Amino acid sequence: MLDVAMAIEYLHHGNETPTVHCDLKPTKVLLDEDMVAHVGDFGISKILAVSKSMAHTETLGTLGYIAPEYDSEGVVSTSGDVYSYGIMLMEVLTQRRPTDEEIGYENLDLRKWITRSFSGTMLEVVDTNIFSEEEQITSKSEICIASKVELALDCTKETPESRITMKDVVKRLNKIKNTFLEI
């Protein structure tokens, strides 16, 4: 997920003119032989004008991954990719798709399901396969997972203005990684 975050950060902040992917989801991420993630399929991406931080479109991404403002207003901005990234991170952590029938049956989206389930222990929400049977779950690993869930929630806030940027996502993921790898 760090590789994906760095790729999207580059699209948003690496050039004078930001590019918005507009359809970020797991099937658009390819892994090479070294398990390095690469973002692909820029078929509906948008290049934002230098003077604009958002654009309008009638071309929408994939249900479950698109930001609320794409769906309701057709507004495209870098914040929409941040939202999609947050949904992907939730999916990786929980092994639940944003269109999962169980979640939909409860009339929830993935973000609301995690928030509602978050009241107990972190392990009630995350995929049990994250840790192997031999691996002991430590307080450090629980803090790592909780930090990632919190990051995903910050990426998927309701309004685009309240979401963090991909620069912030990369900084926080690196901090989580460094904290977890400390001996």
Backbone bond lengths (Angstrom), bond angles and torsions (degrees), N, CA, C in turn:
res aa  C-N    CA-C-N  psi(-1)  N-CA   C-N-CA  omega(-1)  CA-C   N-CA-C  phi
1 M - - - 1.455 - - 1.530 111.29 -
2 L 1.334 116.74 -26.20 1.464 119.71 176.15 1.531 110.36 -66.68
3 D 1.333 116.99 -41.19 1.473 120.09 177.73 1.523 110.91 -59.56
4 V 1.314 116.77 -43.13 1.467 121.39 179.99 1.529 109.68 -65.05
5 A 1.313 116.71 -43.69 1.469 120.76 179.30 1.527 110.91 -60.50
6 M 1.335 116.91 -41.85 1.465 119.86 -179.87 1.534 111.01 -67.67
7 A 1.315 117.28 -35.67 1.474 120.23 177.78 1.528 110.58 -65.67
8 I 1.316 116.51 -44.72 1.469 119.95 -179.67 1.519 110.01 -70.05
9 E 1.327 117.61 -36.47 1.471 120.39 175.25 1.525 109.96 -58.25
10 Y 1.321 116.89 -42.32 1.464 120.57 179.07 1.532 110.44 -63.31
11 L 1.324 117.19 -43.29 1.473 119.99 178.37 1.527 111.12 -59.41
12 H 1.314 116.28 -41.61 1.470 121.08 -175.73 1.521 113.30 -80.05
13 H 1.334 117.30 -37.88 1.463 120.46 -169.04 1.525 114.45 -124.01
14 G 1.337 118.46 -3.60 1.451 121.29 -174.28 1.517 115.43 -83.61
15 N 1.311 116.83 -10.69 1.462 121.89 179.99 1.520 109.09 -135.60
16 E 1.313 115.38 165.87 1.464 119.79 178.39 1.534 111.08 -62.02
17 T 1.322 116.00 -35.37 1.461 121.30 -179.39 1.523 109.27 -105.90
18 P 1.334 118.47 114.33 1.470 120.84 -179.59 1.531 112.08 -67.53
19 T 1.319 115.37 145.46 1.459 122.07 173.09 1.519 107.06 -113.38
20 V 1.336 115.53 135.22 1.464 121.62 178.27 1.521 107.14 -109.89
21 H 1.318 117.41 126.32 1.458 121.84 -177.81 1.527 111.33 -65.95
22 C 1.308 117.99 -44.69 1.476 126.08 176.00 1.526 115.37 76.70
23 D 1.327 119.70 -9.91 1.466 119.95 179.44 1.523 110.50 -148.58
24 L 1.314 115.65 48.36 1.461 121.20 -178.47 1.527 109.23 -75.76
25 K 1.316 115.01 123.74 1.465 122.05 178.23 1.523 107.46 -161.83
26 P 1.331 118.87 167.92 1.468 120.97 -174.46 1.531 114.48 -56.83
27 T 1.313 118.42 -35.15 1.466 119.40 -178.50 1.528 112.50 -71.15
28 K 1.321 118.56 -8.03 1.465 122.83 177.41 1.522 111.09 -97.22
29 V 1.328 116.72 3.85 1.461 121.98 179.67 1.525 108.34 -109.86
30 L 1.326 115.23 124.44 1.457 121.65 -179.70 1.523 109.23 -110.52
31 L 1.321 116.54 141.34 1.462 121.76 178.11 1.519 108.97 -106.89
32 D 1.340 116.57 132.62 1.458 119.29 177.45 1.537 109.35 -88.06
33 E 1.334 116.55 -175.34 1.466 120.86 -175.58 1.526 112.98 -63.89
34 D 1.340 117.65 -20.01 1.459 121.51 177.20 1.528 112.49 -97.45
35 M 1.333 116.05 12.30 1.474 123.59 -179.13 1.527 111.89 62.61
36 V 1.326 116.65 30.75 1.460 121.91 173.21 1.520 106.77 -89.60
37 A 1.329 116.25 129.96 1.467 120.77 -177.32 1.520 110.77 -83.93
38 H 1.323 115.32 139.97 1.463 123.07 176.84 1.517 108.06 -129.79
39 V 1.326 116.98 133.12 1.459 121.59 178.42 1.521 107.95 -85.94
40 G 1.328 116.30 133.49 1.457 121.14 -178.98 1.519 112.46 -131.72
41 D 1.310 115.51 -175.93 1.463 126.16 177.50 1.529 111.98 56.70
42 F 1.305 114.22 84.00 1.458 121.37 -179.88 1.524 111.22 -99.75
43 G 1.328 116.34 29.84 1.459 121.85 -174.03 1.515 115.47 -58.08
44 I 1.319 118.29 -35.66 1.475 119.41 179.81 1.523 112.08 -115.80
45 S 1.333 116.76 17.79 1.465 119.20 179.95 1.529 110.38 -64.95
46 K 1.312 115.55 158.15 1.462 122.19 -178.69 1.522 108.93 -127.62
47 I 1.320 115.45 138.20 1.460 121.31 172.89 1.519 106.15 -98.92
48 L 1.330 116.04 121.02 1.463 120.26 -176.53 1.522 109.84 -81.67
49 A 1.307 115.95 138.57 1.466 120.71 177.27 1.521 108.92 -59.96
50 V 1.318 116.43 149.68 1.464 121.81 -177.10 1.524 111.13 -55.36
51 S 1.316 117.66 -38.52 1.460 121.23 -175.76 1.526 113.20 -86.36
52 K 1.341 118.22 -3.83 1.464 120.54 -175.78 1.519 110.86 -119.25
53 S 1.317 114.99 142.83 1.454 118.94 176.41 1.519 110.81 -101.18
54 M 1.352 116.39 -2.00 1.451 120.31 178.21 1.520 109.40 -152.28
55 A 1.328 115.40 162.50 1.455 122.00 177.84 1.521 107.64 -140.23
56 H 1.313 116.26 169.58 1.470 121.15 176.85 1.516 108.51 -110.38
57 T 1.335 115.74 147.17 1.457 120.63 -179.84 1.517 110.13 -147.94
58 E 1.307 114.88 155.29 1.457 120.20 170.71 1.522 109.73 -103.97
59 T 1.324 116.81 -7.83 1.459 122.62 178.42 1.522 107.83 -89.03
60 L 1.316 116.51 117.47 1.455 120.43 -177.77 1.521 110.56 -107.67
61 G 1.304 115.77 158.67 1.454 122.08 176.34 1.515 110.41 -81.08
62 T 1.311 116.03 -151.24 1.455 123.05 -173.83 1.520 111.37 -93.74
63 L 1.323 115.67 133.26 1.463 122.52 178.81 1.527 109.70 -54.41
64 G 1.300 115.74 134.84 1.468 121.85 -178.50 1.513 112.04 99.44
65 Y 1.336 116.75 -28.72 1.460 121.26 -178.66 1.520 112.12 -108.09
66 I 1.333 117.65 -20.30 1.462 119.33 -176.97 1.518 110.77 -77.17
67 A 1.310 114.39 145.44 1.460 120.63 179.08 1.523 109.57 -69.41
68 P 1.322 117.66 150.99 1.469 121.05 -178.26 1.531 113.37 -54.87
69 E 1.328 117.48 -36.01 1.464 119.90 -178.24 1.530 112.52 -71.26
70 Y 1.335 118.18 -24.58 1.472 120.18 174.74 1.523 108.77 -65.55
71 D 1.313 114.15 -47.58 1.458 120.92 -174.94 1.522 112.16 -67.11
72 S 1.322 116.96 -45.43 1.467 120.02 -173.57 1.520 113.40 -83.77
73 E 1.338 118.21 -35.33 1.461 120.43 -172.59 1.525 113.77 -123.27
74 G 1.322 118.69 -8.80 1.460 121.25 -175.65 1.521 112.88 70.24
75 V 1.337 117.31 22.99 1.462 122.08 -178.32 1.529 109.37 -85.54
76 V 1.336 115.37 126.15 1.457 122.35 178.79 1.520 108.44 -110.51
77 S 1.333 116.14 128.03 1.463 121.21 175.60 1.521 107.98 -152.51
78 T 1.304 115.92 170.12 1.458 119.83 177.76 1.533 110.53 -61.80
79 S 1.328 117.51 -26.76 1.468 121.61 178.58 1.521 112.03 -62.93
80 G 1.320 116.70 -28.38 1.462 120.42 177.60 1.518 111.65 -67.19
81 D 1.333 116.52 -39.71 1.465 119.86 175.58 1.520 110.83 -65.98
82 V 1.327 116.93 -36.36 1.470 120.73 177.33 1.530 109.25 -61.31
83 Y 1.326 115.88 -43.53 1.468 120.95 177.79 1.532 110.02 -58.94
84 S 1.324 116.60 -50.28 1.471 121.02 -179.24 1.523 111.02 -60.27
85 Y 1.332 116.63 -39.71 1.457 120.99 177.42 1.537 109.77 -61.09
86 G 1.331 116.80 -44.46 1.462 120.58 179.28 1.518 112.11 -60.40
87 I 1.333 117.04 -40.00 1.466 120.90 177.40 1.531 109.78 -64.56
88 M 1.342 116.69 -42.60 1.470 119.72 177.18 1.525 111.46 -60.38
89 L 1.332 116.80 -42.71 1.458 120.78 179.43 1.529 110.34 -62.79
90 M 1.325 116.89 -41.40 1.468 120.39 176.34 1.527 110.77 -60.90
91 E 1.324 115.70 -41.95 1.460 120.32 -179.49 1.525 111.05 -63.11
92 V 1.319 117.05 -42.52 1.467 121.55 179.00 1.532 109.96 -63.36
93 L 1.314 116.82 -42.80 1.465 120.83 -176.22 1.527 113.26 -73.36
94 T 1.322 116.83 -34.63 1.470 120.10 -174.00 1.521 113.85 -103.23
95 Q 1.332 117.11 -14.77 1.454 122.90 -173.76 1.532 110.84 59.33
96 R 1.317 115.18 32.83 1.472 122.77 176.90 1.513 108.50 -120.97
97 R 1.312 116.98 133.30 1.457 121.57 176.48 1.526 108.59 -80.33
98 P 1.326 117.37 153.06 1.461 118.80 179.03 1.529 112.69 -66.00
99 T 1.321 116.79 -15.36 1.466 120.91 178.41 1.522 111.63 -107.12
100 D 1.321 117.68 17.71 1.458 123.62 -179.93 1.528 109.77 -54.10
101 E 1.327 116.16 130.94 1.470 120.64 -176.57 1.524 112.58 -60.92
102 E 1.335 117.50 -39.00 1.468 120.49 -179.13 1.525 111.14 -61.13
103 I 1.328 115.91 -42.09 1.460 120.75 179.40 1.525 109.59 -68.54
104 G 1.332 116.42 -45.48 1.466 121.39 178.72 1.516 112.07 -63.79
105 Y 1.328 115.91 -34.45 1.462 120.63 179.05 1.530 110.58 -62.48
106 E 1.318 115.56 -34.54 1.462 120.57 177.35 1.527 111.96 -82.99
107 N 1.331 116.73 6.15 1.465 123.91 179.02 1.533 111.82 62.38
108 L 1.325 115.90 39.66 1.458 121.99 -178.65 1.525 109.26 -122.81
109 D 1.330 116.02 160.02 1.458 119.78 165.70 1.527 106.19 -101.25
110 L 1.324 117.37 173.74 1.466 120.83 -175.11 1.520 111.93 -59.97
111 R 1.325 116.74 -39.89 1.463 120.94 179.93 1.531 110.91 -62.30
112 K 1.317 116.67 -47.25 1.471 120.90 -179.74 1.524 110.64 -65.73
113 W 1.324 116.74 -37.58 1.465 120.22 179.15 1.522 110.22 -62.83
114 I 1.331 116.86 -44.41 1.467 120.68 179.86 1.527 109.97 -65.44
115 T 1.327 116.60 -45.22 1.467 120.35 -179.72 1.518 110.48 -59.95
116 R 1.318 116.79 -43.18 1.467 120.91 179.71 1.530 111.05 -67.54
117 S 1.316 117.13 -38.68 1.463 121.66 -177.62 1.524 112.20 -80.72
118 F 1.316 116.66 -13.30 1.453 123.66 -173.61 1.529 112.71 -72.25
119 S 1.317 117.36 -10.61 1.461 120.83 -174.32 1.524 112.50 -64.72
120 G 1.321 117.94 -30.37 1.459 120.63 179.39 1.509 110.69 -90.40
121 T 1.306 115.50 -138.29 1.453 120.30 179.30 1.532 110.52 -84.53
122 M 1.285 115.63 153.99 1.457 122.17 -179.63 1.519 110.79 -58.75
123 L 1.309 116.70 -32.24 1.455 120.89 -175.23 1.523 113.09 -70.24
124 E 1.329 117.71 -13.00 1.462 120.82 175.29 1.523 110.99 -75.23
125 V 1.305 117.14 -22.24 1.461 122.53 -175.37 1.522 112.20 -99.16
126 V 1.328 117.43 -41.44 1.459 120.31 -172.12 1.526 111.80 -79.59
127 D 1.316 114.46 158.19 1.451 122.95 177.46 1.520 109.06 -62.66
128 T 1.315 117.39 129.19 1.464 121.55 -178.41 1.523 112.09 -67.76
129 N 1.321 117.97 -17.90 1.463 121.27 -179.81 1.525 113.07 -81.57
130 I 1.329 118.41 -3.34 1.460 120.36 177.42 1.526 110.14 -61.26
131 F 1.315 115.73 -36.29 1.463 120.56 178.96 1.519 108.81 -109.77
132 S 1.333 116.29 133.14 1.456 119.41 176.93 1.522 108.81 -72.52
133 E 1.332 115.61 164.51 1.469 119.71 -178.20 1.527 112.10 -61.63
134 E 1.341 116.19 -33.29 1.463 120.18 -178.31 1.527 112.04 -76.66
135 E 1.341 114.86 -23.50 1.458 119.69 -175.47 1.526 110.63 -75.15
136 Q 1.293 115.44 130.83 1.452 119.92 177.67 1.529 108.19 -88.25
137 I 1.312 115.59 132.61 1.454 119.99 179.58 1.522 107.70 -81.88
138 T 1.321 115.33 117.54 1.454 120.99 -177.56 1.520 109.53 -103.26
139 S 1.310 115.45 169.48 1.462 118.73 176.76 1.524 109.79 -65.18
140 K 1.337 117.15 -31.93 1.457 120.95 178.24 1.533 110.89 -65.23
141 S 1.335 116.73 -41.74 1.463 119.11 179.24 1.524 110.98 -69.99
142 E 1.324 117.76 -34.82 1.470 119.98 175.74 1.526 111.26 -65.89
143 I 1.329 116.89 -39.21 1.468 120.90 177.46 1.525 109.72 -64.97
144 C 1.319 116.84 -39.51 1.463 121.87 178.26 1.529 110.28 -60.41
145 I 1.313 116.74 -49.28 1.469 121.12 179.95 1.520 110.52 -64.48
146 A 1.331 117.13 -44.30 1.475 120.43 179.58 1.526 110.45 -61.26
147 S 1.332 117.09 -38.76 1.466 120.68 178.73 1.518 111.16 -64.84
148 K 1.325 117.25 -37.96 1.462 120.99 178.36 1.524 111.39 -69.53
149 V 1.323 116.78 -39.06 1.470 119.67 177.13 1.530 109.53 -64.59
150 E 1.319 116.81 -43.51 1.467 121.10 177.99 1.533 110.64 -61.40
151 L 1.321 117.22 -40.44 1.463 121.39 177.03 1.526 110.30 -62.07
152 A 1.323 117.30 -45.88 1.468 120.98 178.86 1.532 110.66 -60.23
153 L 1.316 117.20 -39.63 1.474 120.61 178.54 1.525 110.91 -66.80
154 D 1.336 117.54 -36.99 1.468 121.07 177.61 1.532 111.20 -67.94
155 C 1.316 117.15 -30.34 1.470 121.16 178.05 1.521 112.24 -73.38
156 T 1.317 116.74 -25.56 1.464 120.56 -171.40 1.532 113.31 -110.16
157 K 1.301 116.68 24.96 1.463 118.52 176.27 1.523 109.73 -60.05
158 E 1.305 116.39 154.64 1.470 122.63 -171.26 1.518 113.66 -59.53
159 T 1.323 117.82 -45.07 1.466 119.15 -176.02 1.522 110.50 -101.68
160 P 1.334 117.58 145.92 1.461 120.57 -179.01 1.527 112.95 -59.96
161 E 1.320 117.03 -34.86 1.469 121.45 -178.03 1.526 112.20 -66.75
162 S 1.317 117.29 -25.51 1.460 120.37 -176.50 1.531 113.04 -90.13
163 R 1.328 117.27 -6.55 1.465 120.67 179.52 1.524 111.13 -82.81
164 I 1.313 114.72 154.20 1.456 120.21 175.89 1.531 109.12 -78.90
165 T 1.334 117.27 170.26 1.464 121.22 178.14 1.525 109.44 -94.12
166 M 1.321 116.35 167.89 1.464 119.64 177.25 1.523 111.29 -67.74
167 K 1.332 117.99 -26.90 1.473 119.52 173.55 1.522 109.66 -60.94
168 D 1.339 116.12 -43.67 1.462 120.83 178.52 1.525 111.31 -65.30
169 V 1.335 116.92 -38.34 1.462 121.31 179.06 1.525 109.87 -60.57
170 V 1.329 116.91 -48.36 1.467 121.06 -179.11 1.528 110.59 -62.25
171 K 1.335 117.19 -43.39 1.475 120.12 178.57 1.525 110.80 -59.57
172 R 1.326 116.12 -46.55 1.464 119.61 -177.22 1.524 111.86 -67.97
173 L 1.337 117.70 -39.42 1.469 119.81 177.90 1.523 110.85 -63.78
174 N 1.317 116.85 -40.87 1.471 119.87 177.29 1.520 110.79 -64.10
175 K 1.318 117.13 -39.76 1.469 120.72 178.18 1.533 110.39 -64.41
176 I 1.329 116.62 -43.09 1.471 120.75 177.96 1.527 109.64 -61.66
177 K 1.320 116.39 -46.55 1.473 122.12 179.93 1.525 110.49 -59.39
178 N 1.323 116.77 -48.46 1.467 120.28 -178.91 1.516 112.35 -65.03
179 T 1.323 117.03 -38.07 1.470 120.73 178.29 1.530 110.04 -65.97
180 F 1.332 115.96 -42.93 1.453 120.09 -178.20 1.532 111.98 -67.61
181 L 1.336 116.40 -35.12 1.459 120.07 -177.02 1.528 113.44 -83.84
182 E 1.342 118.01 -9.02 1.462 120.40 177.46 1.524 109.87 -61.22
183 I 1.296 114.81 140.38 1.475 119.02 -178.53 1.506 110.50 -103.26
